Amino acid sequence: QREQVTPRRLSGGQYLMKLNAEGTYQCSVTGLIFEVTEAVTISYSLLSWSKYAGLVEPPWVVGGPLFDVHCRAASALTSIAFPHSLCLGG
């Protein structure tokens, strides 16, 4: 069971979440799910693939959003579940 949390929006497209206790939390904006073992502050933003697309070599293709996640107490952040993308085109 996860708690929905609305993050604080910062400049530059960044989000900030202050999680007050151990648990599983889902961002109401991005869909990211964070599992933490203690109270923690997490900041994250969506990056552009234009800077990193050259690092993706065939047969791999860019397939979803790219996030930059920072946690002040890295050991407290035990997992991140990223939202999935689905291409319905041909």
URLINGI-V509198 format. One record per residue. N is the residue number from 0. PSI is psi in degrees with one decimal (none if undefined). OMEGA is omega in degrees with one decimal (999 if undefined). NEAR is the number of other C-alpha atoms within 10 Angstrom. Layout:
n=N psi=PSI omega=OMEGA near=NEAR
n=N psi=PSI omega=OMEGA near=NEAR
//
This chain:
n=0 psi=133.4 omega=-178.3 near=7
n=1 psi=150.4 omega=179.7 near=12
n=2 psi=131.1 omega=176.0 near=13
n=3 psi=132.0 omega=179.6 near=14
n=4 psi=134.0 omega=174.4 near=16
n=5 psi=118.3 omega=-177.0 near=16
n=6 psi=161.8 omega=171.9 near=20
n=7 psi=132.4 omega=178.6 near=11
n=8 psi=129.1 omega=177.5 near=15
n=9 psi=173.5 omega=177.6 near=12
n=10 psi=158.2 omega=177.5 near=6
n=11 psi=20.0 omega=178.0 near=8
n=12 psi=17.2 omega=178.8 near=10
n=13 psi=152.9 omega=175.5 near=16
n=14 psi=150.8 omega=179.2 near=20
n=15 psi=129.1 omega=177.2 near=19
n=16 psi=127.2 omega=172.4 near=18
n=17 psi=109.4 omega=-178.5 near=14
n=18 psi=126.6 omega=-168.9 near=19
n=19 psi=-10.2 omega=-176.8 near=11
n=20 psi=169.9 omega=174.6 near=11
n=21 psi=142.0 omega=177.1 near=14
n=22 psi=-170.0 omega=179.0 near=15
n=23 psi=126.9 omega=-173.0 near=18
n=24 psi=141.3 omega=177.1 near=21
n=25 psi=131.5 omega=177.1 near=20
n=26 psi=127.3 omega=-178.5 near=18
n=27 psi=-13.8 omega=-178.6 near=13
n=28 psi=-50.4 omega=-174.0 near=12
n=29 psi=-19.4 omega=-176.3 near=17
n=30 psi=-4.8 omega=177.9 near=15
n=31 psi=142.5 omega=178.0 near=16
n=32 psi=123.6 omega=-178.6 near=20
n=33 psi=131.4 omega=173.3 near=20
n=34 psi=123.7 omega=-176.1 near=18
n=35 psi=154.4 omega=-178.9 near=22
n=36 psi=-5.0 omega=179.4 near=14
n=37 psi=173.9 omega=175.4 near=15
n=38 psi=137.1 omega=-174.5 near=14
n=39 psi=157.4 omega=173.9 near=19
n=40 psi=128.9 omega=-178.9 near=17
n=41 psi=132.4 omega=173.5 near=18
n=42 psi=145.8 omega=-178.2 near=18
n=43 psi=157.3 omega=179.3 near=20
n=44 psi=161.7 omega=176.8 near=18
n=45 psi=128.5 omega=-179.1 near=15
n=46 psi=161.6 omega=176.3 near=14
n=47 psi=135.7 omega=177.5 near=11
n=48 psi=-15.5 omega=-175.8 near=15
n=49 psi=-34.5 omega=-179.4 near=7
n=50 psi=-26.8 omega=-172.3 near=8
n=51 psi=-8.1 omega=-174.7 near=11
n=52 psi=-30.9 omega=178.8 near=11
n=53 psi=-17.8 omega=178.9 near=9
n=54 psi=-12.4 omega=-178.5 near=10
n=55 psi=111.1 omega=-176.4 near=11
n=56 psi=146.6 omega=177.5 near=9
n=57 psi=142.7 omega=12.6 near=6
n=58 psi=4.8 omega=-179.6 near=5
n=59 psi=147.7 omega=177.1 near=8
n=60 psi=155.3 omega=175.8 near=9
n=61 psi=127.7 omega=-172.6 near=13
n=62 psi=8.7 omega=-179.0 near=10
n=63 psi=-173.7 omega=-178.0 near=13
n=64 psi=155.8 omega=179.0 near=14
n=65 psi=120.1 omega=-177.0 near=14
n=66 psi=146.2 omega=172.6 near=15
n=67 psi=113.5 omega=-173.7 near=10
n=68 psi=132.6 omega=176.6 near=14
n=69 psi=140.0 omega=-179.8 near=14
n=70 psi=127.5 omega=-177.4 near=15
n=71 psi=-33.4 omega=176.8 near=11
n=72 psi=82.3 omega=-171.9 near=13
n=73 psi=-34.5 omega=-178.8 near=12
n=74 psi=-18.7 omega=179.7 near=11
n=75 psi=-20.7 omega=180.0 near=16
n=76 psi=102.0 omega=-173.6 near=20
n=77 psi=-24.9 omega=176.8 near=11
n=78 psi=155.1 omega=174.2 near=12
n=79 psi=128.7 omega=174.1 near=15
n=80 psi=121.9 omega=-177.6 near=11
n=81 psi=147.7 omega=178.1 near=15
n=82 psi=152.4 omega=-178.8 near=11
n=83 psi=153.0 omega=175.1 near=10
n=84 psi=151.8 omega=178.0 near=9
n=85 psi=122.1 omega=178.4 near=7
n=86 psi=117.4 omega=-179.0 near=7
n=87 psi=2.8 omega=178.6 near=5
n=88 psi=170.1 omega=-179.0 near=4
n=89 psi=none omega=999 near=3
//
